[in-house]
Amino acid sequence: MKKTTGTGNTSATSGSGDIGRSLELLWGTGDRPSRGPKPGLTLDRIVATAVGIADAEGMDAVSMRRLSTELGTGTMSLYRYVPGKAELLDLMLDRVQGEPLDAAGTRGPVDWRAAVESMARTHLGLLRRHPWLLRINQARTVLGPSAVRGLEVSLAGLKGMGLRDAELISVIIAVQSFVVGIARMEAEADEAAKETGLSHEDFWEGQRPYLERAMASGEFPLMAALAEDAFSTGFDHFAFGLRRLIDGFETLVAKRAEE
């Protein structure tokens, strides 16, 4: 049975270990195990296994002991490859960030509008595949090859906007922040259904009699006047919000072109 991953609280912080060692491992400049490594055990396999555990059970389930069990090796053997869970997290983050690059290569859309949409949809897909990312504090992410390459691709797609460098970075932040909000809303709704055993439909249906009385009271005229489909699950809030973001960016791009 797949356990809930939890999205409400931070479960780990990137860049909280030996940053130098994480960078060495990410960029391939660190020393490799020289004494008795287990045949078939590699850093790549360790990181892939850790990501698999996090996908299935959340980041809290990832530990050196659990990894050793999954890999069929002693815990001390893992420490020959990675110092601990903090550094392992840095490697996990860079690994999943490389997935969109592996799928689409390093050339993004030429038109900046298409680039923004691609950036948003790609990030949403990443968070849906790996919901544990929503619980990671990435305020100080250790920048590995995938993270830097991803930023390079994003900047290449946005350069046609004609904005200042700081503004381009802000565009990326705005888009990713919007996507995180949508992904968190989806993940928390799914988590609530799994934890309570109550479907979304049954949950809201149970409130219907109380809400109908409240709407008939006249105390909430604006709410009562809403169309029946105002809260329809069929409305694409992601697409709507993304389109409004792009509209706003277009206004700024036009303004910059006139300066």
C-alpha positions, -999 to 999 in steps of 0.1 A, spaced: 0 0 0 14 34 -10 17 56 20 9 93 21 39 115 15 27 146 35 29 181 22 21 203 53 55 205 69 91 206 59 107 172 63 142 180 51 164 209 41 187 209 11 222 222 16 222 212 52 251 187 51 287 190 39 282 213 10 317 207 -3 312 170 -4 278 173 -20 293 194 -48 322 170 -53 297 141 -57 274 161 -80 301 174 -103 321 141 -103 352 156 -87 351 136 -55 372 105 -48 355 72 -55 354 43 -30 388 26 -31 384 -1 -4 362 -31 -10 331 -16 -27 303 -41 -31 300 -53 -67 271 -36 -85 268 -9 -59 272 26 -74 264 61 -63 238 63 -92 221 32 -79 220 45 -44 204 78 -54 179 61 -77 168 37 -49 165 66 -25 143 85 -50 121 54 -54 116 51 -16 107 88 -14 82 85 -43 65 56 -26 66 65 11 79 101 14 112 115 24 108 105 60 111 69 50 146 75 34 174 65 57 208 49 53 195 19 71 165 16 49 187 20 18 211 -7 29 181 -31 33 168 -22 -2 202 -26 -18 212 -57 1 243 -43 16 257 -31 49 250 4 61 287 12 64 292 3 27 269 32 18 290 57 37 319 49 13 298 66 -14 278 93 4 285 109 38 249 108 50 212 116 44 218 154 40 242 150 12 221 122 -3 192 146 -5 213 171 -25 220 142 -50 183 132 -51 172 167 -59 196 171 -87 187 137 -101 150 144 -104 156 179 -117 174 162 -146 144 142 -157 128 170 -179 162 176 -194 166 139 -202 132 139 -218 134 171 -239 171 177 -243 187 211 -237 169 231 -264 137 248 -252 110 267 -271 122 298 -290 91 319 -282 92 331 -246 54 325 -241 58 289 -251 89 288 -229 69 300 -199 42 275 -205 67 247 -210 85 257 -178 53 256 -158 39 224 -171 73 207 -168 76 218 -132 40 207 -124 47 173 -139 79 169 -117 60 177 -85 32 153 -94 57 125 -100 77 133 -68 53 149 -43 79 147 -15 96 176 -32 68 198 -17 82 191 17 118 200 10 131 233 21 150 244 -11 158 279 0 195 271 -4 198 244 -30 232 230 -38 235 236 -75 245 205 -93 247 199 -131 210 193 -136 200 224 -116 224 246 -135 215 231 -169 178 236 -161 183 272 -153 203 276 -185 174 262 -206 149 284 -188 170 315 -194 175 306 -231 137 304 -235 131 337 -218 158 358 -233 135 371 -260 115 389 -234 141 417 -234 140 421 -196 168 428 -172 186 398 -157 170 402 -123 136 404 -139 142 372 -158 150 354 -126 119 369 -111 98 355 -139 112 320 -131 104 325 -94 69 337 -101 61 308 -124 76 282 -101 58 297 -71 25 295 -89 31 259 -99 41 249 -63 8 264 -51 -13 243 -75 7 212 -69 4 216 -31 -33 220 -34 -36 188 -54 -13 168 -32 -30 179 0 -64 170 -14 -53 136 -24 -36 131 10 -67 141 29 -88 116 9 -62 88 16 -59 96 53 -97 99 60 -109 73 35 -135 98 24 -137 108 -12 -138 145 -22 -174 141 -34 -186 125 -2 -168 151 19 -185 180 2 -219 162 -1 -219 158 37 -218 196 40 -245 203 15 -275 206 40 -257 231 61 -245 252 32 -279 253 16 -294 266 48 -266 292 50 -272 303 14 -310 306 20 -304 328 51 -295 359 31 -263 364 51 -241 355 22 -256 371 -9 -225 369 -31 -218 333 -23 -255 324 -29 -254 342 -63 -226 321 -76 -233 298 -105 -237 261 -98 -205 253 -115 -184 279 -97 -165 253 -78 -166 227 -106 -136 203 -105 -137 205 -143 -124 240 -143 -87 242 -151 -73 266 -125 -38 258 -135 -43 268 -172 -63 299 -162 -37 311 -137 -9 304 -161 -26 323 -189 -30 353 -166 7 352 -156 17 352 -193 -7 381 -199 10 401 -172 44 393 -185 33 405 -220 23 438 -205 58 442 -190 76 431 -222 56 456 -243 65 483 -218 102 475 -219 101 475 -258 89 511 -257 117 523 -233 
